[in-house]
């Protein structure tokens, strides 16, 4: 036990990651923190870096403090930087856990390997589209997968990740699957989609910043900065009936099969204070809704594109993409915004946003979608109430939901803020109503 009542990996034996994981296992459920300090008192000599041959595995009910430390993947590692301990290779039944908190103190850096064994997502072939020293190696997977993600958590409730910098991740910097009631704030990314290896520039694909995957809800993402090789913040609801939890053929460790009953919808998410750009020329914020799992009640509050003068992103915000999962690509309607099956983009005046603090203005917009497929009211009061906005029960429901979502974030902090509301009450006939879970 450390002198201040916490556990220090320097008090354990083994490799750097073995000592960290021993401390985490000892601390789990005890109320003790694990603190990784700047100085690593390794058996082969003290140094100011912690080298990871495999993932740091964080159990439930654990606080991991990163105290001015530098964590770096070795060239031998084909694994995450940090992963919730309940998931991984061969774990087909993932037990939900609670209370994982990863907190940076001071200057904290998580860095990818100098020569990664694999990069990119599950759809990329090593050596052809994205770099990996495992390309052509017998017995090794020849595509990317969830092991390339920097910080990966699945089925975790009551969580937080704060004050860290992620540099040169092998795929997405942070990915959450079916996680809920958590916060990510003060996260900085540094990735360009390329890396100089052996004197030559190599391509590293899918270097997103933060990704929320299927089933994530009630999450705040606040103050994300830096630059990414791909989308800086992305919400991606893409089911795949052939994906298996614990397998190596997917970028989702928990599998991408839609569990049904709206359990894998992405909902009640606030994204605020995004200041950065996509060095790979993609998007800063992306909402990738598909015709399978739905996405709704999303707030984007404050986005600043900091791209250099000689660089341009494809878009600051993109909603939908017909290239993914039979995705729904919203159609533009002049200057009145974009609308689609699950999304409404509100606010046409550049410096006068529809802010998260004003749910009444949300209710007054976007009520006449689907002219070719009239919506029905999911409260059971008929079609007309949706088109006219006369349903008091719906208004009350939406107002209370938005107030609950935005109470924690307060008023917008930048005049260039934009709000995106994804209304679950606009349904085609025969679609299902979201359930509470």
C-alpha positions in Angstrom: 0.0 0.0 0.0 1.4 3.4 -0.9 2.1 6.0 1.7 -1.1 7.9 1.0 -3.5 4.9 1.1 -3.3 3.9 -2.6 -1.7 1.1 -4.5 1.5 1.8 -6.5 2.6 -0.7 -9.3 6.2 0.0 -8.2 5.4 -2.2 -5.1 4.8 -5.3 -7.3 7.0 -7.6 -9.3 7.0 -8.4 -13.0 6.9 -6.5 -16.3 5.4 -3.0 -16.4 1.9 -4.1 -17.4 2.0 -7.1 -15.0 2.7 -4.9 -12.1 0.0 -2.4 -13.0 -2.6 -5.2 -13.4 -1.6 -6.8 -10.1 -2.2 -3.5 -8.4 -5.6 -3.2 -10.1 -6.7 -6.7 -9.1 -5.7 -6.0 -5.5 -7.6 -2.7 -5.4 -10.8 -3.9 -7.1 -13.8 -3.4 -4.9 -11.8 -2.2 -1.9 -12.1 1.5 -2.3 -8.3 1.9 -2.8 -7.0 3.8 -5.8 -4.3 2.6 -8.1 -1.8 5.4 -9.0 0.6 5.0 -11.8 3.4 7.6 -11.1 5.7 9.3 -13.6 8.7 7.3 -12.3 8.8 3.6 -13.2 11.1 1.6 -10.9 11.5 -1.3 -13.2 13.8 -4.2 -12.5 16.0 -3.3 -15.5 16.4 0.3 -14.3 14.3 3.3 -13.4 12.7 5.3 -16.2 10.0 7.8 -17.0 7.9 5.6 -19.2 5.7 2.5 -18.7 6.0 0.0 -21.6 2.9 -2.1 -22.3 3.2 -5.6 -23.8 -0.5 -6.1 -23.3 -3.6 -4.2 -22.2 -4.0 -2.6 -18.7 -7.2 -4.4 -17.5 -9.4 -2.3 -15.2 -12.0 -4.2 -13.1 -15.3 -2.8 -11.9 -15.4 -0.6 -8.8 -11.9 0.7 -9.5 -10.2 4.1 -9.7 -7.1 4.3 -11.9 -5.1 7.6 -11.5 -2.5 8.4 -14.1 -0.1 10.8 -12.4 2.0 12.7 -14.9 2.9 9.4 -16.5 3.7 8.2 -20.0 2.3 4.8 -21.1 3.5 3.4 -24.4 2.7 0.2 -26.4 5.7 -1.9 -27.3 6.3 -3.2 -30.8 5.5 -6.7 -29.4 2.0 -5.6 -28.2 -1.1 -6.3 -30.3 -3.6 -5.2 -27.7 -5.4 -2.2 -26.3 -3.7 0.4 -24.1 -6.5 0.1 -21.5 -9.5 -2.2 -21.5 -12.3 -3.0 -19.0 -11.4 -6.3 -17.5 -14.8 -7.9 -18.2 -14.2 -8.3 -22.0 -11.6 -9.7 -24.3 -10.6 -12.5 -26.6 -12.7 -15.6 -26.0 -15.2 -13.9 -23.6 -18.5 -14.5 -25.4 -20.7 -13.6 -22.3 -19.6 -10.2 -21.0 -20.7 -9.5 -17.4 -21.7 -5.9 -16.9 -19.6 -3.9 -14.4 -19.9 -0.5 -12.7 -17.6 2.2 -11.4 -14.6 2.4 -13.6 -12.9 5.8 -13.4 -9.7 6.6 -15.3 -8.3 10.0 -14.2 -5.3 11.9 -15.5 -3.4 14.1 -13.2 -1.1 16.7 -14.7 0.4 15.7 -18.1 -0.6 12.2 -19.1 0.3 10.6 -22.4 -0.9 7.3 -23.9 1.1 6.5 -27.0 1.0 3.8 -29.7 4.0 1.6 -30.7 6.8 2.8 -32.9 6.1 -0.1 -35.3 2.6 -1.4 -34.7 1.8 -5.0 -35.4 -1.6 -4.0 -36.7 -3.6 -0.9 -37.3 -7.1 0.0 -38.6 -10.5 -1.5 -38.0 -11.9 -4.9 -38.7 -12.5 -4.1 -42.4 -8.9 -3.2 -43.2 -6.3 -5.7 -44.5 -2.8 -5.3 -43.1 -0.1 -4.4 -45.6 -2.6 -3.5 -48.2 -4.7 -0.6 -46.9 -3.1 0.0 -43.5 0.2 -0.7 -41.8 1.0 -3.7 -39.6 4.2 -5.7 -39.1 1.9 -8.8 -38.8 1.1 -8.5 -42.5 1.8 -11.9 -44.1 2.8 -13.5 -40.8 1.4 -17.0 -40.6 -1.1 -17.6 -37.7 -1.8 -13.9 -37.2 -5.0 -12.1 -38.1 -4.5 -10.2 -41.3 -7.1 -7.5 -40.5 -7.5 -5.0 -37.8 -9.9 -5.6 -34.9 -10.9 -4.3 -31.5 -7.4 -4.9 -30.1 -6.1 -1.8 -32.1 -8.3 0.6 -30.0 -6.6 2.7 -27.4 -9.1 2.6 -24.5 -11.9 0.1 -24.8 -14.8 -0.5 -22.5 -17.9 -2.6 -22.9 -21.0 -3.0 -20.7 -19.7 -0.5 -18.1 -22.1 1.8 -16.1 -21.0 4.8 -13.9 -17.7 5.5 -15.6 -15.4 8.4 -16.3 -12.3 9.1 -18.4 -10.6 12.5 -18.0 -7.5 14.6 -18.6 -5.5 12.4 -20.9 -3.7 12.7 -24.2 -3.8 9.9 -26.8 -1.1 10.0 -29.5 -0.7 7.7 -32.5 -3.4 5.2 -31.5 -3.5 2.1 -33.8 -7.2 2.7 -34.5 -9.8 4.6 -32.5 -8.4 6.4 -29.5 -11.4 5.6 -27.2 -14.3 3.3 -27.9 -17.3 2.5 -25.7 -19.7 -0.3 -26.3 -23.0 -0.6 -24.5 -21.8 1.8 -21.8 -24.0 4.1 -19.8 -24.2 7.0 -17.3 -20.7 8.3 -17.7 -18.5 11.2 -18.6 -15.5 11.8 -20.9 -13.9 15.2 -20.6 -10.6 17.0 -21.2 -9.3 14.5 -23.8 -6.7 15.5 -26.4 -5.8 13.6 -29.5 -2.7 13.6 -31.8 -2.9 11.5 -34.9 -2.6 12.2 -38.6 -3.5 9.0 -40.3 0.2 8.4 -41.2 3.4 7.6 -39.3 7.0 7.6 -40.3 8.3 4.0 -39.8 11.8 2.9 -41.0 12.2 6.3 -42.8 9.1 5.9 -44.9 5.6 7.3 -44.4 3.1 4.6 -43.6 -0.7 4.8 -43.6 -2.6 4.1 -40.4 -6.4 4.1 -41.0 -9.3 4.7 -38.7 -7.6 6.9 -36.1 -10.8 8.3 -34.8 -10.8 10.1 -31.4 -13.9 9.0 -29.5 -16.4 6.5 -30.7 -19.7 5.6 -29.0 -21.0 2.3 -30.4 -24.2 0.3 -30.0 -26.2 0.6 -26.8 -24.4 3.6 -25.4 -26.7 6.1 -23.5 -26.7 8.9 -20.9 -23.2 10.0 -21.7 -21.5 13.4 -21.6 -18.5 14.1 -23.9 -16.9 17.5 -22.9 -13.9 19.4 -24.0 -12.2 17.4 -26.7 -9.2 19.0 -28.4 -6.3 18.2 -30.8 -6.3 16.5 -34.2 -7.3 13.0 -35.4 -6.6 10.9 -38.4 -10.3 10.2 -38.8 -13.5 11.5 -37.2 -12.7 13.2 -33.9 -16.0 12.3 -32.3 -18.3 9.7 -33.8 -21.5 8.0 -32.7 -21.9 4.8 -34.8 -24.9 2.6 -34.6 -24.1 -0.2 -37.1 -25.4 -3.6 -36.3 -23.8 -6.7 -37.8 -25.6 -10.1 -37.5 -22.4 -12.0 -38.1 -20.3 -10.4 -35.4 -19.4 -12.5 -32.4 -18.4 -11.2 -28.9 -14.9 -12.1 -28.0 -13.9 -12.9 -31.5 -11.1 -11.2 -33.5 -13.0 -10.5 -36.7 -14.7 -7.3 -35.5 -13.9 -3.8 -34.1 -16.5 -4.5 -31.4 -15.3 -6.8 -28.6 -18.9 -7.3 -27.4 -20.2 -8.2 -30.9 -22.3 -6.0 -33.1 -25.5 -8.2 -33.2 -28.5 -6.0 -32.4 -30.1 -7.3 -29.2 -33.5 -5.9 -30.1 -36.1 -4.1 -28.0 -34.1 -0.8 -28.6 -31.3 -2.0 -26.2 -28.7 -1.1 -28.7 -30.0 2.3 -29.7 -27.6 5.2 -29.0 -29.5 7.9 -27.0 -29.3 10.7 -24.5 -25.8 11.9 -25.4 -24.4 15.4 -24.9 -21.3 16.3 -27.0 -20.0 19.8 -26.1 -16.9 22.0 -26.5 -15.1 20.3 -29.4 -12.1 22.2 -30.6 -10.0 20.4 -33.2 -9.7 19.1 -36.7 -9.3 16.0 -38.7 -5.8 15.8 -40.1 -6.9 12.9 -42.2 -9.4 15.0 -44.1 -12.5 13.3 -42.7 -15.1 14.8 -40.3 -14.8 16.4 -36.9 -18.1 15.1 -35.5 -20.1 12.3 -37.1 -23.4 10.8 -36.3 -23.6 7.5 -38.2 -27.2 6.3 -38.0 -28.4 3.3 -39.9 -31.6 1.6 -40.7 -31.1 -0.9 -37.9 -30.3 0.4 -34.4 -31.6 4.0 -33.9 -30.0 7.1 -32.6 -31.9 9.9 -30.9 -31.8 12.7 -28.3 -28.3 13.9 -29.1 -27.1 17.4 -28.3 -24.0 19.0 -29.9 -23.2 22.1 -28.1 -20.1 24.0 -29.2 -17.9 23.0 -32.1 -14.8 24.9 -33.4 -12.9 23.8 -36.5 -9.2 24.6 -35.8 -7.9 23.3 -39.1 -4.7 25.0 -40.4 -5.1 27.2 -43.4 -3.8 24.6 -45.8 -6.0 21.8 -44.5 -9.7 21.2 -44.8 -12.1 18.6 -43.3 -14.8 17.0 -45.4 -17.3 18.4 -43.0 -17.5 19.8 -39.5 -20.6 17.7 -38.8 -21.9 14.8 -40.8 -25.1 12.8 -40.2 -25.8 9.5 -41.8 -24.0 7.7 -44.7 -25.6 5.4 -47.2 -22.3 3.4 -47.4 -22.6 2.0 -43.9 -25.1 -0.7 -42.8 -27.8 0.4 -45.1 -27.4 3.8 -43.4 -29.9 6.6 -43.6 -28.5 9.7 -45.3 -30.6 12.7 -44.4 -31.8 14.9 -47.3 -31.1 18.6 -47.3 -34.1 20.9 -47.3 -32.7 24.2 -48.4 -31.4 26.4 -45.5 -33.8 24.9 -43.1 -31.4 22.1 -42.1 -31.1 18.4 -42.7 -33.8 15.9 -41.8 -33.9 12.1 -41.9 -35.7 9.2 -40.3 -34.1 9.7 -36.9 -32.4 13.2 -37.0 -33.3 16.8 -37.2 -30.7 19.5 -37.6 -31.9 22.8 -36.2 -30.6 26.3 -36.3 -30.1 28.2 -39.5 -28.5 31.4 -38.1 -24.8 30.9 -37.8 -24.3 32.9 -34.5 -27.7 32.3 -32.9 -27.8 28.6 -32.0 -30.7 26.6 -30.7 -29.0 25.9 -27.4 -29.3 22.9 -25.1 -30.8 25.3 -22.5 -33.9 26.0 -24.6 -36.0 22.8 -25.1 -39.1 24.7 -26.1 -37.3 25.7 -29.4 -36.5 22.1 -30.0 -40.1 21.2 -29.7 -41.1 23.9 -32.2 -38.8 22.5 -35.0 -38.7 19.5 -37.2 -42.3 18.3 -36.9 -43.1 17.8 -40.5 -40.7 15.1 -41.7 -41.4 12.1 -43.9 -43.8 13.6 -46.4 -43.9 10.4 -48.3 -44.2 8.2 -45.2 -46.2 10.2 -42.6 -45.1 9.6 -39.0 -47.3 8.4 -36.3 -47.3 9.5 -32.6 -45.6 6.9 -30.5 -47.8 8.0 -27.6 -50.8 6.6 -29.3 -52.8 9.8 -29.9 -52.8 9.7 -33.7 -50.8 11.1 -36.6 -52.2 14.6 -36.5 -50.8 15.5 -33.1 -47.2 15.0 -34.4 -47.8 17.2 -37.5 -49.4 20.0 -35.6 -47.4 19.8 -32.4 -50.6 19.7 -30.4 -49.9 16.6 -28.3 -49.4 17.8 -24.7 -48.2 14.4 -23.6 -45.5 14.3 -26.2 -44.4 17.9 -25.5 -44.1 17.1 -21.8 -42.2 14.0 -22.5 -39.7 15.7 -24.8 -39.3 18.7 -22.5 -38.5 16.6 -19.4 -36.1 14.5 -21.4 -34.2 17.4 -22.8 -34.1 19.1 -19.4 -32.7 16.0 -17.9 -30.1 15.6 -20.6 -28.9 19.2 -20.5 -29.1 20.0 -16.7 -25.5 18.9 -16.3 -24.0 21.0 -19.0 -25.7 24.4 -18.4 -25.9 27.1 -21.0 -23.7 26.9 -24.2 -20.2 28.3 -23.7 -19.6 29.4 -27.3 -21.8 31.5 -29.7 -21.0 29.0 -32.5 -22.7 26.2 -30.7 -25.1 24.0 -32.6 -27.7 21.6 -31.2 -28.8 18.4 -32.9 -32.0 16.8 -31.7 -32.8 13.2 -32.7 -36.5 12.8 -32.1 -37.7 9.3 -31.2 -41.3 10.4 -31.5 -41.0 10.6 -35.3 -41.6 7.1 -36.4 -42.7 5.4 -39.5 -45.8 3.1 -39.2 -44.7 -0.2 -37.7 -41.5 1.0 -36.1 -41.0 0.3 -32.4 -41.1 2.6 -29.5 -37.9 2.9 -27.4 -38.0 1.2 -24.0 -36.3 2.2 -20.8 -33.2 0.1 -20.0 
